[in-house]
Amino acid sequence: MTIEVNAPDEAREQAAILDFLQQAEPGMQRIDTHASIVFLGRSRVLKIKRAVRLPFLDYSTLARRRLACEQELDVNKPFAPQIYQRVLPITRDPAGLHIDGSGPAVEWAVEMARFDETLGFERLAAQDDISTPMAIALADAIVAAHKQQPALRTTGWVASISGIIARNTDRFRSLAGIAAPDIERLDAMSQAARLARQPTLSGRSEAGFVRRCHGDLHLGNIVLIDGRPVLFDAIEFDPALATTDILYDLAFPLMDLIRYGRTAAANALFNRYMERSADANRDALALLPLFLSMRAAIRANVLFTRSEQGGDNRTADWNEARLYFDLALTLIDPAPPRMVAVGGMSGTGKSELARRLAPMLGPAPGALVLRSDVIRKKLFGVIETERLPEEAYTPEVTARVYDRLMSGATQVAAQGHSAIVDAAFLRDSERASFDTGAPRAVPRDGLFLRADLVVRVARIGPRRDDASDATAAIATLQEGMLLGSVEWPAIDAGGSPEQTLARACSRLGIDETIGSQA
């Protein structure tokens, strides 16, 4: 990457200002990136735009840097009002340089509140400290951010994809140490995937799924503040770069979680996002291998560039870049899909097993879970935790629920993605609808969980904030039901969730130690 400073005077002037800021507060820390210099004080952060002109941005004049600071504030304040405060000048008078002084401005800075860096998602992922509730909260934050933005029916995003792939490939070709066949395979498979999915890509744009997104949503740009994920450092310098399909925006944190081996968190993020966003996103799941791979390739590209700039972390950055490159190769060649139904009476642990199984079924980021309790609540337009009346459980309503379950599973599998159907499946007809459903080419397995009544009742009692309306009375009534001929393998679910998972994995031929299958 070529860095061109606008003029020697501009560079010298900024260097003097940066030296001043380094000493402006006791203990001020400086962090340099390819486009910015960040100064970390005790309670605030000052971010300066570097006086450079790059292929994708131009900060070479003071006026351009001021505009970039203002754009950064405008773009990021809706995402992170807790962080982004204002744009302020660095001024000069006869006495010298001042932060927000009364003299003429010689530089501009974005002022931000300092947060606890130990709560950044990149660090949390490295320490395996991202819980399922945290991943769910992140999904909610991303859904909310996407819903804030209007649809942009533009062809620019779809037209840009080929160029993104080509630029990554050109960059990889310029590097020593990456096998040429691997580079060419990644390029060929990425371009082939783009061409194969062109109708879906174009249709998504026309349907309103292309919006001004965050644009750079890797885990390093997410932090926990007051226990909630906050998105920051969105792309401000080029709206076109951030105007993408919303699933491409989602793909960045998904890919990063996979890179850190946090497949359960990635799957929880994926499932929650899909649950809380438009059902039409299921018709675009075939885009995920391409989107995830592109994000990994971009991250590799950035880290390769950083390693070439020297510094103490040069070797670590190179090794990390190779991991992302290898991940891009893996993600562009997804595992085949499969369909799994998890049945059983109330309290047997169906939802718990489905949640644990989902990250283990390829392609990445794991299976989409379709849960009858959630679909029933959606049918009646209520939140998941609101209890439904008895008339919501008539045979006619239940038939509608299973119709939606099966059509949803078919929709997902047709996109080359795995689906898990989480429902009781107490009737022969319900199990048959899964066994004989489309698409026939996708392998499917049904599992039927069994546990004693006393175990089931003990599990149902403590439930809180759950979509299930099951009670101890319902569990007792189910004991007398005639289940017909249950041909699905019976799974002893009377023990711990880990034991049930091990038995299910054995039946499905899954090695539970390997995690997600990309």
C-alpha positions in Angstrom: 0.0 0.0 0.0 1.5 3.4 -1.0 1.2 6.3 1.5 1.6 9.7 -0.1 1.9 12.7 2.2 0.4 15.8 0.7 3.5 18.0 1.3 6.5 18.0 3.5 5.3 21.1 5.4 2.0 19.4 6.2 3.8 16.3 7.5 6.2 18.4 9.7 3.4 20.5 11.0 1.4 17.5 12.0 4.4 15.8 13.6 4.9 18.7 15.9 1.2 18.6 16.9 1.4 14.9 17.6 4.4 15.5 19.8 2.4 18.1 21.7 -0.6 15.8 22.2 1.6 13.0 23.5 2.6 15.3 26.4 -0.8 17.0 26.8 -1.9 14.8 29.7 0.1 12.6 32.1 0.3 9.0 30.9 -1.1 9.8 27.5 -0.8 6.6 25.3 -0.4 6.8 21.5 -1.7 4.3 19.0 -0.9 4.6 15.3 -2.9 3.1 12.5 -2.5 3.5 8.8 -5.0 6.3 8.7 -5.2 7.8 12.2 -3.4 8.5 15.4 -5.2 7.9 18.7 -4.3 9.4 22.0 -5.6 7.7 25.1 -6.0 9.9 28.2 -7.3 9.0 31.6 -10.9 9.7 30.7 -11.0 10.8 27.1 -9.6 9.8 23.7 -8.5 12.2 21.0 -8.4 10.8 17.4 -6.4 12.6 14.8 -6.6 11.9 11.1 -3.1 11.2 9.7 -2.0 13.6 7.0 -1.9 11.0 4.2 -3.5 10.2 0.9 -4.3 6.5 0.4 -5.9 4.7 -2.5 -9.2 4.7 -0.6 -9.1 8.0 1.4 -7.6 11.5 1.3 -6.7 13.3 4.5 -3.9 15.3 3.0 -5.2 18.8 3.9 -6.5 20.3 7.1 -9.9 21.0 5.6 -10.2 17.4 4.5 -9.2 16.2 8.0 -11.8 18.4 9.7 -14.5 17.1 7.3 -13.4 13.5 8.0 -13.7 14.2 11.8 -17.1 15.6 11.4 -18.2 12.7 9.3 -16.9 10.2 11.8 -18.9 11.9 14.5 -22.1 12.0 12.4 -21.8 8.3 11.4 -20.8 6.9 14.7 -22.8 8.8 17.2 -26.0 6.9 16.4 -24.1 3.6 17.0 -22.2 4.8 20.1 -23.5 7.9 21.7 -21.7 6.9 24.9 -18.4 7.1 23.2 -18.5 9.9 20.6 -18.6 13.4 22.1 -17.6 16.2 19.6 -15.1 17.5 17.1 -12.6 19.9 18.6 -9.7 22.0 17.3 -6.0 21.9 18.1 -5.2 25.6 18.1 -2.0 27.8 18.1 -1.5 31.2 19.6 1.7 33.1 20.6 2.0 30.9 23.7 2.0 27.7 21.7 -0.4 24.8 21.0 -3.7 24.2 22.9 -6.5 21.7 22.8 -9.7 23.5 22.0 -8.0 26.9 22.5 -9.0 30.3 21.1 -6.4 30.7 18.4 -6.7 29.5 14.8 -7.1 25.7 14.3 -4.0 23.9 13.1 -5.5 20.4 13.5 -8.8 18.7 14.3 -9.7 15.8 16.6 -12.6 13.6 17.4 -13.1 13.6 21.2 -14.4 10.4 22.6 -15.1 9.0 26.1 -12.5 6.4 27.0 -13.9 2.9 27.6 -12.5 -0.2 29.3 -10.3 -1.8 26.6 -10.4 -5.1 28.5 -14.1 -5.3 27.5 -13.4 -5.1 23.8 -14.9 -8.1 22.0 -11.6 -9.0 20.3 -10.0 -9.4 23.7 -13.0 -11.2 25.1 -13.0 -13.6 22.2 -9.4 -14.3 22.7 -10.1 -15.2 26.3 -13.2 -17.2 25.5 -15.3 -14.7 27.5 -18.2 -14.2 25.1 -21.2 -15.8 26.6 -24.4 -16.8 24.7 -26.4 -13.9 26.3 -23.6 -11.5 25.2 -23.8 -12.9 21.6 -27.6 -12.5 21.6 -27.2 -8.9 22.9 -24.7 -8.2 20.1 -27.2 -9.6 17.5 -29.9 -7.2 18.9 -27.5 -4.3 18.6 -26.7 -5.1 15.0 -30.4 -5.6 14.1 -31.2 -2.3 15.7 -28.4 -0.6 13.8 -29.6 -2.0 10.5 -33.2 -1.1 11.1 -32.2 2.5 11.6 -30.9 2.8 8.1 -33.1 3.3 5.0 -33.0 0.9 2.1 -30.8 2.1 -0.7 -31.8 0.5 -4.0 -28.5 0.9 -5.7 -26.6 -1.4 -8.0 -23.2 -0.1 -6.8 -22.8 -2.7 -4.0 -23.4 -5.7 -6.3 -21.1 -4.3 -9.0 -18.3 -3.7 -6.5 -18.0 -7.3 -5.3 -15.9 -8.5 -8.2 -13.5 -5.7 -7.6 -13.2 -6.4 -3.9 -12.3 -10.0 -4.6 -9.8 -8.9 -7.4 -8.1 -6.4 -5.1 -7.6 -8.9 -2.4 -6.2 -11.4 -4.9 -3.8 -8.8 -6.3 -2.6 -8.0 -2.8 -2.1 -11.7 -2.0 -0.1 -12.2 -5.2 2.3 -9.4 -4.2 3.2 -11.3 -1.0 6.0 -13.8 -0.5 5.1 -16.9 1.5 1.6 -17.7 0.3 1.3 -20.6 -2.1 0.2 -19.4 -5.6 -2.3 -22.3 -6.1 -4.0 -21.3 -2.9 -4.4 -17.7 -4.0 -5.7 -18.7 -7.4 -8.1 -21.2 -5.8 -9.5 -18.6 -3.5 -9.9 -16.1 -6.3 -11.6 -18.6 -8.7 -14.0 -20.0 -6.1 -14.9 -16.5 -4.9 -15.6 -15.2 -8.4 -17.6 -18.4 -9.2 -19.7 -18.0 -6.0 -20.3 -14.3 -7.0 -21.5 -15.3 -10.4 -23.6 -18.2 -9.2 -25.4 -15.9 -6.6 -25.8 -12.9 -8.9 -29.6 -13.1 -9.1 -29.8 -13.3 -5.3 -27.4 -10.4 -4.8 -29.3 -8.2 -7.3 -32.7 -9.3 -5.8 -31.5 -8.3 -2.3 -30.6 -4.9 -3.5 -34.0 -4.4 -5.2 -35.8 -5.7 -2.1 -34.2 -3.2 0.3 -31.5 -5.2 2.0 -28.7 -2.9 0.9 -28.1 -0.1 3.4 -25.5 2.2 4.8 -24.1 -0.2 7.3 -21.3 0.0 9.9 -18.9 -1.4 7.3 -16.0 -2.5 9.5 -17.7 -4.6 12.2 -14.8 -6.8 13.2 -14.6 -7.7 16.9 -12.0 -4.9 17.5 -14.8 -2.4 16.9 -17.2 -3.7 19.4 -17.0 -3.1 23.2 -19.1 -3.8 26.3 -20.3 -0.7 28.0 -22.6 -1.0 31.0 -23.0 -4.6 30.1 -24.3 -4.0 26.5 -22.4 -4.4 23.2 -21.6 -1.0 21.6 -20.5 -0.7 17.9 -17.9 2.0 17.1 -15.4 3.1 14.5 -17.8 2.7 11.6 -16.5 3.6 8.1 -17.0 7.3 7.6 -14.5 8.2 4.8 -16.4 6.5 2.0 -20.2 5.9 2.1 -19.9 3.5 -0.8 -17.6 1.2 1.1 -20.2 1.0 3.9 -23.2 0.6 1.6 -23.6 -3.1 1.5 -26.0 -6.0 2.0 -26.9 -6.2 5.7 -25.8 -9.8 5.8 -22.3 -8.8 4.6 -22.1 -6.4 7.6 -23.2 -9.3 9.9 -20.6 -11.6 8.2 -17.7 -9.7 9.8 -18.4 -10.5 13.5 -19.5 -14.0 12.5 -16.3 -14.6 10.7 -14.2 -13.1 13.5 -15.8 -15.3 16.1 -15.2 -18.3 14.0 -11.5 -17.3 13.6 -11.2 -17.3 17.4 -12.9 -20.7 17.7 -16.0 -19.2 19.4 -18.4 -21.2 17.3 -21.2 -21.3 19.9 -21.1 -17.6 20.2 -21.1 -17.2 16.4 -24.1 -19.5 16.0 -26.0 -17.7 18.8 -25.3 -14.4 17.1 -26.5 -15.8 13.8 -29.6 -17.4 15.1 -30.7 -14.4 17.1 -30.1 -12.1 14.1 -32.1 -14.3 11.8 -34.9 -14.6 14.4 -35.2 -10.8 14.9 -34.7 -9.7 11.3 -36.9 -10.3 8.2 -37.7 -13.9 7.3 -36.6 -13.1 3.7 -33.0 -13.2 5.0 -33.4 -17.0 4.9 -33.6 -16.8 1.1 -30.1 -15.4 1.1 -28.2 -17.9 3.3 -26.4 -19.1 0.2 -24.5 -15.8 0.2 -22.9 -16.5 3.6 -20.0 -18.6 2.4 -19.0 -15.8 -0.1 -19.6 -13.0 2.4 -17.7 -14.8 5.3 -14.8 -15.6 3.0 -14.5 -12.1 1.7 -14.5 -10.7 5.2 -11.7 -13.1 6.2 -9.7 -12.1 3.1 -10.1 -8.4 3.8 -8.9 -9.0 7.4 -5.9 -10.9 6.1 -5.1 -8.1 3.7 -5.2 -5.5 6.5 -2.9 -7.6 8.8 -0.5 -8.4 6.0 -0.2 -4.6 5.4 0.3 -3.9 9.1 3.1 -6.5 9.3 4.9 -4.9 6.4 4.9 -1.5 8.3 7.3 -3.0 10.9 7.1 -2.7 14.6 7.3 -5.1 17.5 4.2 -7.1 16.3 5.4 -7.7 12.8 5.7 -11.5 13.0 2.5 -11.8 15.1 0.6 -9.8 12.5 1.9 -11.9 9.7 1.0 -15.1 11.4 -2.5 -13.8 12.2 -2.9 -12.7 8.6 -2.1 -16.2 7.5 -4.8 -17.6 9.8 -7.4 -15.3 8.2 -6.2 -16.2 4.7 -6.5 -19.9 5.5 -10.0 -19.3 7.0 -11.0 -17.5 3.8 -10.1 -20.6 1.8 -12.0 -22.8 4.2 -15.2 -20.7 4.2 -15.5 -20.3 0.5 -15.8 -24.1 0.3 -18.7 -24.9 2.7 -19.6 -28.2 4.2 -22.8 -29.8 2.8 -26.1 -29.1 4.6 -28.2 -31.5 6.6 -31.5 -31.3 8.4 -32.1 -32.5 12.0 -35.3 -32.8 13.9 -35.3 -32.8 17.7 -38.5 -34.2 19.1 -39.7 -35.2 22.5 -42.2 -34.4 25.3 -41.9 -31.1 27.2 -38.9 -30.9 29.5 -36.8 -33.4 27.7 -34.3 -30.7 26.7 -35.0 -30.3 23.0 -34.1 -26.6 22.8 -31.0 -27.1 24.8 -29.8 -29.9 22.6 -30.7 -27.9 19.4 -28.7 -25.0 20.7 -25.7 -27.2 21.4 -25.9 -29.1 18.2 -26.3 -26.1 15.9 -22.7 -24.9 15.8 -21.6 -28.5 14.9 -23.5 -28.6 11.6 -22.0 -27.0 8.6 -21.8 -24.7 6.7 -20.5 -21.9 9.0 -21.7 -20.4 11.3 -23.8 -23.6 12.0 -27.4 -24.6 11.6 -30.4 -22.3 11.8 -32.7 -23.5 14.6 -36.4 -23.3 13.9 -38.3 -23.6 17.2 -42.0 -24.3 17.3 -42.5 -22.2 20.5 -41.1 -19.2 18.8 -43.1 -19.7 15.6 -46.3 -20.1 17.5 -45.7 -16.8 19.4 -45.0 -15.1 16.0 -48.3 -16.4 14.6 -50.1 -14.6 17.4 -48.0 -11.5 17.3 -46.7 -11.6 20.9 -43.3 -11.5 22.4 -41.7 -14.9 23.1 -42.1 -14.7 26.8 -45.8 -13.9 26.8 -48.0 -16.9 27.6 -50.6 -17.8 25.0 -54.2 -18.8 25.8 -55.5 -22.4 25.3 -57.0 -21.6 21.9 -53.4 -21.1 20.6 -52.8 -24.8 21.1 -55.7 -26.3 19.1 -54.9 -29.0 16.5 -55.6 -26.5 13.7 -53.1 -23.9 15.1 -50.5 -26.6 15.8 -50.9 -27.8 12.2 -50.1 -24.2 11.0 -47.1 -24.2 13.3 -45.7 -27.4 11.8 -46.4 -26.1 8.3 -44.3 -23.1 9.0 -41.6 -25.2 10.6 -41.3 -27.5 7.6 -41.5 -24.6 5.0 -38.8 -22.8 6.9 -36.6 -25.8 7.1 -37.1 -26.4 3.4 -36.3 -22.8 2.7 -33.0 -23.0 4.7 -31.9 -26.3 3.2 -32.6 -25.1 -0.3 -30.0 -22.4 0.3 -27.4 -25.0 1.1 -27.6 -24.3 4.8 -28.3 -26.7 7.7 -31.5 -26.5 9.7 -32.5 -27.9 13.1 -36.3 -28.2 13.8 -37.0 -28.0 17.5 -40.6 -29.3 18.2 -42.4 -32.0 20.1 -43.2 -34.2 17.0 -45.6 -36.3 19.2 -47.8 -37.4 16.2 -46.9 -39.7 13.4 -48.0 -37.1 10.8 -45.7 -34.5 12.2 -42.7 -36.8 12.1 -43.7 -37.9 8.6 -43.8 -34.3 7.4 -40.2 -34.0 8.3 -39.1 -37.4 7.0 -40.7 -36.9 3.6 -40.2 -33.1 3.1 -38.2 -31.3 0.5 -35.4 -31.0 -0.5 -34.9 -34.7 -0.8 -31.2 -34.4 -1.7 -30.4 -33.0 1.8 -29.7 -35.7 4.4 -32.1 -35.6 7.4 -32.2 -37.2 10.8 -34.8 -37.3 13.4 -34.0 -37.7 17.1 -36.6 -38.4 19.8 -35.6 -37.4 23.4 -36.9 -39.4 26.3 -36.8 -38.6 30.0 -38.8 -39.7 33.1 -41.7 -37.5 34.1 -40.0 -36.5 37.4 -37.0 -35.2 35.5 -39.2 -33.3 33.0 -41.2 -31.6 35.7 -38.1 -30.6 37.6 -36.7 -28.9 34.5 -40.0 -27.1 33.6 -40.5 -25.6 37.0 -37.5 -23.2 37.1 -38.0 -21.9 33.5 -38.1 -18.1 33.2 -38.0 -15.8 30.2 -38.5 -18.7 27.8 -40.7 -19.1 24.7 -42.2 -22.4 26.0 -45.6 -22.3 27.7 -45.1 -25.9 29.0 -46.2 -26.5 32.6 -45.9 -29.5 35.0 -49.6 -30.2 34.2 -48.9 -30.3 30.5 -45.9 -32.6 31.0 -48.1 -35.0 33.0 -50.8 -35.0 30.4 -48.3 -35.9 27.7 -47.4 -39.1 29.6 -50.8 -40.6 28.5 -50.5 -39.6 24.8 -50.3 -42.3 22.2 -47.2 -41.5 20.2 -47.8 -44.0 17.4 -44.8 -45.7 15.8 -41.7 -43.6 16.7 -39.1 -44.8 14.3 -36.6 -42.0 15.1 -33.7 -43.1 17.3 -34.5 -42.6 21.0 -32.0 -40.5 22.9 -31.8 -40.9 26.6 -32.2 -37.3 27.8 -32.5 -38.0 31.5 -29.0 -36.9 32.4 -27.0 -33.8 31.9 -27.1 -31.6 28.7 -23.5 -32.8 28.0 -24.5 -36.4 28.2 -27.5 -35.8 25.9 -25.3 -34.0 23.4 -22.8 -36.8 23.4 -25.5 -39.4 22.7 -27.0 -37.3 19.9 -23.6 -36.7 18.3 -23.0 -40.4 18.4 -26.2 -41.0 16.6 -25.6 -38.3 14.0 -21.9 -39.3 13.4 -20.6 -35.9 14.7 -17.3 -35.6 16.5 -18.4 -33.2 19.3 -14.8 -32.2 19.9 -14.3 -30.4 16.6 -16.9 -27.6 17.0 -18.3 -25.9 13.9 -17.9 -27.4 10.5 -17.1 -24.6 8.1 
